[in-house]
Amino acid sequence: MKISIAMCTYNGAEFLSAQLESILDQTRLPDEIVICDDRSTDDTQNLLKKFATESPVPITLHINDHNLGSVKNFERTISLCTGDVIALSDQDDVWRSDKLALFETVLNNSPSAGIVFSDAAIVDEKLNPLNRRMWDEVGFDTHKRKLLKTGRALEVLITGWTVTGATMAFRSRFVKLSLPIPEEIAMIHDGWIALTIAAVADVVAIDEPLIQYRQHAQQQIGAPTRKDAGPERRGLQAIDTAFRRRNSSADLHKILETLAVRLRASDFNTHKALSFINDYAFHLNVRANLPQRRLNRVPRILRELLSLRYHEYANGFKSAAKDLVS
């Protein structure tokens, strides 16, 4: 199994060396590291060029002709990887030394698995622990983990905020399904990649923090912040917590529609996924078009309860009651 690392950089000189060192400290070294720098203006490019000359692992370094932005830069980097498995890397984290070895073991032991991801320990800019875990913050709870283990990963990943890119690796045969990453949906690259692969393959979650996910003021997207966090921590967030945890009905419709188009154009077995998409979209349409009079809502809400769609795609009786009275 050839493992590629796809790393994107942009003005990351302050923390880049620690990330690169943690990659070279892996007990299972990658077979190649592909790095695309998005026109950094700090010392990032010099650090990368030095790293490329000293690394025992083959390095392919590309300096973009112009600034692509985070998503398109990852898209380019992934497309340049030649491995059987591609692991995404940010520029400011630190990996546990057995991360790639565990990923390789999982994928070797699970031929039907297309993607594997882990939890992460959230730390401050000096790598001091904040006593927070990524899965807790994004709401990947016991129930959702059970759904994923029983082959219902699509239900868990449809919102796009469960899998953090720096914690995942996927088989490269799915690249053509995942790329290009659509710009019109409320989802970033890691969520979309995980979602498309979950539609056609199994997903494995490793319940261990295999990276230290660094929080700092310069990062584009940080971990969601708990409501009880102080202003010094809330100020580090680059994206709203509520947006990371839920999408509007319109957002979900667009995600489902875009996913369906991509799946229909693929060569994979998509029957199960397309059935899920149609069922979920139907439920969203029912809830979005309930009559104004509460009494007239009752038959439609009861049908959705009896079909168990409220339980599969919402919070069961709680969501039904909310729809009835809101």
N, C-alpha and C positions, 0 to 999 in steps of 0.2 A: 504494500500500500504506500503510494507516494503522497506525502502530505505537503501542501503548499500553505504558506501564510500570506494573507492579503492585508497589507498595512497601508493605511492612508495617513499622511502627515500634512500639517499646516501650522506653522508657527508654534511648534511643540517642543522647542529646544529645552525648556526648563525641566521637563519630566521624561523626555524621550530616551535618555541613556538607561534609565532604570527599566523601562519596558524592553528595550533591546537586550539588556543583560539577562532579564528573566527568560527571554526566548532562547538565548544561548545556554542557559542553565537547565533546560529541559532534559529530563532523563531519556526522553525519546526526541532527538533533534528533528526539526522539520527537514524536508528534502530540498526546499527552496523557500526563499522569502522574496515576495514581490512587493515593492514599495512605490507608491505614486505620491509625489509631493505636489501640493496644489499651489505652487508659487509662493512658498514661504518667504518672509522678509526678515526673519531673525536668523539664528545660526543653525537652523534645522538642516539645511542642505549640506553644510559642511560636516555636521555630525554624521549624516547618512553616508556621505562619500567616504569618510574615515572608517565607518563601520563596515562598509562594503569591501574595503581593502583588507580588513583584519578578520572578517568573519570566516569560520570554518564551514559555514553553510553558504551555498551559492546565493548571491544577492542579485536581483534584477531591480535596478533603480531607474525610475522615470521621473523627469521633471516636466510637469504639464506645460503646454505652450501658453495656456491662459488659465485663470482660476475657474474651476468647474463647479465648486461647491461640494459639500460633503457627500451627498447621495451619488452624484455623477462620478465623483472621484472613486468611490467604492465600486461603482459599476465598472469603471475602467480597470481598476486593479484586479477585481475578480475575473474579468474576461481575459486577463493576461496570465493567469495562473495555469500551470500545466499538470497539477497533481490530480490524483484520484479523489482526494479530500481537500477541501479548502477551509481553513480556519481564519476567521476575521480577527484583526487586531487593531485596537485603538493605539494612540501614541502616548498615553499617560497612565496606563494601568501597570500592574505587576502580576505576572502569572505564577501560580503554584508550579513547582518543578515537575510534577507528574501529570499536568493537564493534558498534554498531547498523548502521553502513554495511555491514560484512561480513555480518551476519545478513541484511540486506535483499537483498544480492547473492546469497547462497546460496539463499534462498527464491524469489527471482525466477527464478534459473537452474534450480531443481529443483522443478517444480510438484508432484511426487509426495511431496516432503518435508513432513512435518508438524511436525517439530521440529528445531532445530539447537542444538548446545551446544559449548562450547569448553573448553580446559584453563584452569587458573588458576595464577598464581604465589602461593605462600604466603608471607606476610610477617608480621612481628611487629606489635605495636600501634602502632609508630611508622613503619610501612611499610618497615622495613628488610628486605631479602630474607633468607629462611631457606634459600635454595638447595634448595627443595623445590617440586615440581609436583604439582598435585592428581591428575592421571591416574596418576602413579607411586604415590601413596599409596593410591588406591582400587583399584589392580590393573588399570587399563584398559591392558593391555599390547598388544604388536604383534599377537598372535593375536586378541585380542578386537576390536581395531580392524579387522582383516581381516574377521572375522565380520560386524561391523556394516556394512562397505562392501559385502558380498556379500548383503545383505538378510536377515541373521540377527540383527538387533538384539534381538529378543525373548529369545534365548538369553543375550545379554550383560546385558540390563537386568532380568532376572527377579529378581535379588537385591535390586534397589532402591537400591544405593549407588554407582552409577557416575556418574550425572548430578547435578551440584550445581546447585540452583535458580538461584543468582545468575549462572550461566554459560549459561542456556538461554533460548530464545524459541520459541513455538509458535503455530500458526495457531489463531485463536479458534474455528473451526468444530468443533474437538475438545473444547471446554469442556464440553459436555453429556455427552460420553463420560467425561471425567475426574472431573467433579464430580457428587455430593459425594465427598470423599475418605474412604474407609472408615476407621473407627476400630479395626476388629477385626484388622487385619493389622500385621505387623512391618515397616512401611514408612512413611516420612514423605511429605509432599506432593510434593516434587520427584521422588522415585523413582516414585511412583504415576502422576503425570502423564506422565512419560517412558514408563513401561511401557504405559499404555493407548494412547498415541498410536503407539508402536512396533508395537502389535498390528494397526494398520490403515493405517499410512503409513510412508514411509521416514524414516530418521534420519540426519542429517549431523553429523559431528564435525569441528570445526576444530582442528587441531593447533597452536594458538597460545594463549598465556596472555592472554586478553582482559580479565581482571580481576586486581587484587591482592586476594587473599583474606586479610583481616586476622584474625590470631589474637590473642585477648585473653581475659582471665579472665571477662568478663561474658557472652560469647556463649553461645547455647543449644547449638549444635552446631558443633564445630570440625572441622578436618581431622584425619583419623586420624594417630596418632603412630607414627613408626617405633620399632622395638624399641630402637634405639641412642640414642634421644633422651634427654636428661637429665631429671631430675625437674622442673626449672623449666618444661620444655615439656610434659611429660606432665600436669602439674598444670593445664594450661589446657584439657584436653579435657573435653567435656560428654557424651561418648558413648563407649562402649568400642570400641576398634579392631576387635576380633574380631567384634563385632556388626555393624559397618559392612561388614565384608568377607565375611561368610557368614551364612546363615540355617540354622536347623535344618530337618530334614525336615518337621517339623510346621508350621513357619513357611512353608516353600515350598508345602506342600499348601494351606494357607489362602490364600496369595496366588493360587495357580492357580485355586482354587475361586471366589474372589471375582472374579477377572478374568473367568473364564468366564461368571459370572452377568451381569456388566456388559456383556460383549460380546454375549451372546444378546439382551439388551434393546435393542441399538443398531440403527441403520439402515445401518451400515457393512458392507463385505464382510469377514466374520470367519472364513471357512472355514479359511484357512491357520493363523490364530492358534489356533483351537479345536483343530485337528489337533495342533499343537505342544503345547498344554496337555494333551490326552489322552495323548499319547505320553510326555511328561515325567512326568505323574502316575503312569502305569503303571510307569515305571522306578523312581520313588521308592517305590512300593508293593512292588515286587520286593525292593529293597534293605532296606526296613524290616521285611520279613517272611521273611527268610532263615532256614532251619532252624538249630537250635542246633548240630547235628552238622555239622562242617565238610565232611565227605565228601558229605553230602546237599545242600550248597550248590552243588556244582560244576555240575550241569546248569543251574540257573537262572542262575548267573553266566556260563556259556558262552553261553547264549541271548542274554543282554544284551550280551555282547561281540560275538557274530556279528551282532546287529542294529545294532551301532555305537552303541547308546544310552549305553554307558559313555563313549564318546569324545565324544558330543554333549552329554551332561548331567553329566559328571563328568570325572575326569582319566585316562580310558582304562584301560590295564592297571594303573596304579598304584592306582586306586580299586578295581578288581576284586580285586587281590591283597590290599588292605586288608580288603575284605569277606570274603575267604576265610579269613583268619587271625585276624581280630579277634573 
